Amino acid sequence: MNSPVNSPVKDVPPAAATVGSQGVPAPGTAVAPPRRGGRHLGPVALVVAGGLSVQFGSAVAVLLMPRAGALGVVTLRLVLAAVVLLAVCRPKVRGYSRADWGTVVAFGTAMAGMNILFYQAADRIPLGAAVTLEVLGPLILSVVASRRVANLLWAGIALGGVVLLSGGGFDRLDPVGAAFALAAGAMWAAYIVFSARTGRRFPQADGLALAMAFGAVLSLPLGIAEAGDKLLVPSTVLLGLGVALMSSVLPYTLELLALRRLPAPTFAILMSLEPAIAAAAGFLILSQALSVVDALAIALVIAASMGAVRTQVRAAKQAT
């Protein structure tokens, strides 16, 4: 059941490969044309469910920051998520190629970097603003990967939303927090790429468990340096476990499953829906109210996401 995929798998979009019994595409095989309208429903639902989980988990994490600091929260989130995933998946560590392990290391590094940078941003600027800036990374990835002129229009609309959010500059936002959010976006794009590769190289969620463990090791010294023995307070650990389950275990598993059936550019565009989810979480949990301008800015990013997805689906239908 947990037998690894020994040979390297060519990095091709999931739509161009057959899904085997373990959910891992077999290289070099073609699939029948997709059924009209139904092919994207399942993966899109997984992405939306993952987005809801991760953003409400991030809101809880913001409440935890006064206890353990931003780096301490990241460490709790990654370490506890790794413990849960390793216990559930019990991945084997033998039989994988050097390329397989390289993918895991890259995935774990992207995961740790994305979380560390994002929580530094969320500690300085509102959650909705942080995610709106962060989502530029996946959106740029979608434009580059799809190579479609129409997506340049949607990317431009999303960029307009980000400029509107910043008030024509970053004067309204802490510039350091905004910079952390943009850097987190770059790591988010890398996370998408390596999550897709990991899903194709490893059965089930084994690769995710191994990558999460590597990311936890990277974050551990930083968390200990900032929070020290505060990380061992039972109530803090309990809240950290909730954040780990909501923001890492559940959403990353759902996203990995979605990326096995959804092209990476489409997945990246769908990430643009997360600013609205984050804004809702910030309002409901953190009482972070949005101005009319902020709401309009986020709406532009969401409109760009929806438009780009429609363009992607229409192109897929024309190709079949």
Buried (B, 14 or more C-beta within 10 A) or exposed (E): EEEBBEEBBEBEBBBBBBBEEBBBBEBEEEEEEBEEEEBBEEBBEBBBBBBBBBBBBBBBBBEBBEBBBBBBBBBBBBBBBBBBBBEEBEBBEEEBBEEBBBBBBBBBBBBBBBBBBBBBBBBBBBBBBBBBBBBBBBBBBBBEBBEBEBBEBBBEBBBBBBBBBBBEEBEBBBEBBBBBBBBBBBBBBBBBBBBBBBBBBBBBBBBBBBBBBBBBBBBBEBBBEBBEEBBEBEEBBEBBBBBBBBBBBBBBBBBBBBBBBBBBBBBBBBBBBBBBBBBBBBBEBBEBEBEEEBBEBBBBBBBBBBBBBEBBBEEBEEEE
